[in-house]
Amino acid sequence: RFAKCFPPMVSNPTQLLVSVRDATEAAIVLANAVDWIDLKEPVAGSLGRPSLDTATAVASVLAGHAQRSAALGELSDLDFSAAFELARYFPVLKVGLSYCRSDAFNWLSRVEPLLVELRKQNAELILVAYADAATCSAPTLPEVLSAAKQFESPYLLIDTFTKNGRDLLSWLSMEQLAATIAAAAQFGCQVVLAGSLSSDHVHTLLALKPAALAVRGAVCSSRTAAGRSGAIEPAKVAAWRDLMRQPLVNTATTSATI
């Protein structure tokens, strides 16, 4: 067993989260002093679950790195036993909610036992609200926010399900994101923003003060639609890290226009 350590609640500045797919990439990202390192298999979807062998290898590389997480895949077809295995190595796990918006599928009743068992293992579950919920029959952002409040979740992730070049701000406005972050803060939940983000988004989104900005495709060797399955480039990781640490310019003015 690897040492358990939960990500601390984040104040300013917003952190950089980079998703890796194997131990080699984990070592690259760790060497670049990235705040939060996440594991997923990009060819298996937006929140592709990694194999247990890969998870074990990555956890070994990241032993002692407090802020680490892993993707479980989609709740609609989740293998609970696999989730519990991953919880042995990663203290924070993310689950997507595609194809859960159905009268025949009570997703809230499925989340609850999963969360109870994960917390018994000292692991926490992050619900993922898809900005493009209508395209994948997922619960709406307000519905997922309400569930995060019900389950006293420390984090909520807003991402895109479809990786077709459309980014987060193609689906949600700055006003919607600002309102969500403010509402979540009222019950102690912090919001992580993802969804094909580019460097052009950074200072706009930092003005909202999310817990983290999450990237993969932006730091890979290709920026095409399939770029997120390319190899991570150390120089791109370093560039994002440095960009995130630059002071905001005219933050008060930017915030006032949201």
C-alpha positions in Angstrom: 0.0 0.0 0.0 1.2 3.5 -0.8 0.8 6.3 1.7 -2.6 8.0 1.6 -2.5 11.8 1.4 -5.4 14.0 0.4 -5.1 17.1 -1.7 -5.4 20.1 0.7 -8.2 22.6 0.0 -6.7 25.1 -2.4 -6.7 28.9 -2.0 -4.9 31.1 -4.4 -3.2 30.7 -6.7 -5.2 28.3 -8.9 -3.3 25.1 -9.4 -2.3 23.3 -12.6 -3.6 19.8 -13.0 -2.1 17.6 -15.8 -3.5 14.2 -16.7 -0.9 11.5 -17.5 -1.5 8.0 -19.0 1.6 6.1 -17.7 4.5 6.1 -15.4 6.8 7.7 -18.0 4.5 10.7 -18.3 4.0 10.8 -14.6 7.8 11.2 -14.1 7.9 14.0 -16.6 5.1 15.9 -15.0 6.5 15.3 -11.5 9.9 16.7 -12.6 8.2 19.8 -13.8 6.7 20.5 -10.3 3.1 20.3 -11.4 0.7 20.8 -8.5 -1.9 18.1 -9.2 -1.2 14.9 -11.2 -4.1 12.9 -12.6 -4.1 9.5 -14.2 -6.4 8.5 -17.1 -6.4 6.5 -20.3 -7.3 9.1 -23.0 -8.1 6.6 -25.8 -10.8 5.2 -23.5 -12.8 8.5 -23.4 -13.0 11.7 -21.6 -12.5 9.9 -18.3 -10.9 6.7 -19.5 -10.1 4.3 -16.6 -6.5 3.1 -16.6 -5.5 -0.5 -16.1 -4.6 -1.6 -12.5 -1.0 -2.4 -13.7 -0.7 1.2 -15.0 -2.2 2.7 -11.9 0.2 0.7 -9.7 3.2 1.9 -11.7 2.1 5.5 -11.7 1.3 5.5 -8.0 4.8 4.2 -7.3 6.3 7.2 -9.2 4.0 9.6 -7.4 4.4 8.1 -3.9 4.6 11.1 -1.6 3.0 13.5 -4.1 0.0 14.7 -2.2 -2.2 15.9 -5.0 -2.9 12.9 -7.3 -6.1 11.5 -8.7 -7.4 8.9 -11.2 -10.3 8.5 -13.5 -12.9 5.8 -13.0 -14.7 6.1 -16.3 -18.5 6.6 -16.5 -20.9 5.8 -13.7 -23.3 4.2 -16.2 -21.0 1.3 -16.8 -18.7 1.5 -13.8 -17.0 -1.6 -12.4 -17.2 -0.9 -8.7 -14.5 -3.5 -7.9 -12.1 -1.7 -10.2 -12.9 1.6 -8.5 -12.1 0.1 -5.1 -8.8 -1.3 -6.4 -7.8 2.1 -7.7 -8.7 3.7 -4.4 -5.8 1.7 -2.9 -3.4 3.9 -4.8 -5.2 7.2 -5.5 -6.9 9.2 -2.8 -9.1 11.1 -5.2 -11.2 9.5 -8.0 -13.3 11.1 -10.7 -16.4 9.7 -12.2 -18.3 10.9 -15.3 -22.1 11.0 -15.6 -22.7 10.4 -19.3 -25.9 8.5 -20.1 -27.2 8.8 -16.6 -30.1 11.2 -17.4 -32.7 8.5 -17.7 -35.8 7.6 -15.7 -34.5 4.0 -15.7 -31.2 5.0 -14.2 -31.2 6.6 -10.7 -27.6 7.9 -10.8 -27.8 9.5 -7.3 -28.7 6.1 -5.7 -25.7 4.6 -7.5 -23.3 7.3 -6.4 -24.1 7.0 -2.8 -23.0 3.4 -2.1 -19.9 4.0 -4.2 -19.0 7.1 -2.2 -19.6 5.4 1.1 -17.3 2.5 0.3 -14.6 4.8 -1.1 -14.6 6.9 2.0 -14.1 3.7 4.0 -10.9 3.4 2.1 -10.0 7.1 2.8 -10.6 8.0 -0.8 -12.8 10.8 -2.1 -15.0 10.9 -5.2 -15.3 13.8 -7.6 -18.4 14.1 -9.7 -17.8 15.4 -13.2 -20.4 17.7 -14.7 -20.2 17.7 -18.5 -20.5 21.2 -20.0 -21.9 19.4 -23.1 -24.4 17.4 -21.0 -27.1 17.5 -23.7 -24.9 15.7 -26.2 -24.2 12.7 -23.8 -27.5 12.5 -21.8 -25.8 13.6 -18.6 -27.3 15.5 -15.7 -27.1 19.3 -16.0 -24.5 21.4 -14.3 -27.0 22.6 -11.6 -28.1 19.0 -11.0 -24.5 17.8 -10.4 -23.8 20.9 -8.3 -26.8 19.9 -6.1 -25.4 16.4 -5.8 -22.0 17.7 -4.8 -23.7 19.6 -2.0 -25.7 16.6 -0.9 -22.6 14.4 -0.7 -20.4 17.1 0.8 -17.9 16.8 -2.0 -14.7 18.8 -1.6 -14.4 19.2 -5.4 -16.5 19.4 -8.5 -14.9 19.0 -12.0 -16.5 20.6 -15.1 -15.3 19.0 -18.3 -16.4 18.2 -21.8 -17.5 14.7 -22.8 -17.0 15.1 -26.5 -13.4 15.8 -27.6 -14.0 17.3 -31.0 -12.1 20.6 -30.7 -14.9 22.5 -29.0 -13.6 23.8 -25.7 -15.2 24.5 -22.3 -16.2 28.1 -23.2 -18.0 26.9 -26.3 -20.5 25.3 -24.0 -20.6 27.4 -20.9 -20.4 31.2 -20.5 -18.2 32.9 -18.0 -21.3 34.0 -16.1 -22.3 30.3 -15.7 -18.9 29.3 -14.6 -18.6 32.2 -12.1 -22.0 31.5 -10.7 -21.2 27.8 -10.2 -17.9 28.5 -8.5 -19.6 31.0 -6.2 -22.4 28.6 -5.4 -20.0 25.7 -4.7 -17.9 27.8 -2.4 -20.9 28.4 -0.2 -20.8 24.7 0.9 -17.0 24.3 0.9 -16.7 22.8 -2.5 -14.0 23.9 -5.0 -14.4 23.7 -8.8 -11.8 22.3 -11.2 -12.1 23.5 -14.8 -11.2 21.3 -17.8 -12.4 20.8 -21.4 -9.8 21.2 -24.2 -8.4 24.3 -22.6 -5.7 26.3 -24.4 -3.2 28.8 -23.1 -5.4 31.6 -24.5 -8.0 30.6 -21.8 -5.6 30.8 -18.8 -5.9 34.4 -17.6 -9.6 34.6 -18.4 -10.3 31.5 -16.3 -7.9 32.4 -13.5 -10.0 35.5 -12.8 -12.7 33.1 -11.7 -10.4 31.6 -9.1 -11.1 27.9 -9.6 -9.2 25.3 -7.6 -7.4 24.2 -10.7 -7.2 24.2 -14.5 -6.9 20.7 -15.9 -5.2 19.9 -19.2 -3.9 17.0 -21.3 -4.1 17.8 -25.0 -2.6 21.2 -24.5 0.6 19.6 -23.2 0.8 16.8 -25.7 2.8 16.5 -28.9 -0.3 17.1 -31.1 -3.0 19.7 -30.7 -5.4 17.9 -33.2 -8.6 16.3 -32.1 -6.6 13.1 -31.3 -3.9 15.2 -29.6 -4.8 14.1 -26.1 -3.6 10.6 -26.9 -0.2 11.9 -28.0 2.9 11.9 -25.8 3.3 14.6 -23.2 6.0 17.2 -24.0 8.1 18.4 -21.1 8.5 21.9 -22.6 4.8 22.3 -22.9 4.2 21.3 -19.3 6.8 23.8 -18.2 5.3 26.5 -20.3 1.9 25.9 -18.7 3.3 25.8 -15.3 5.1 29.1 -15.8 2.0 30.7 -17.4 -0.2 29.7 -14.5 2.2 31.3 -12.0 2.3 34.7 -13.8 0.4 37.4 -11.9 -3.0 38.3 -13.2 -3.3 41.7 -15.0 -6.4 43.8 -14.3 -8.0 41.0 -12.3 -10.5 43.4 -10.7 -11.6 44.7 -14.1 -11.9 41.3 -15.5 -13.9 40.0 -12.6 -16.2 42.9 -12.7 -17.3 42.1 -16.3 -18.2 38.5 -15.6 
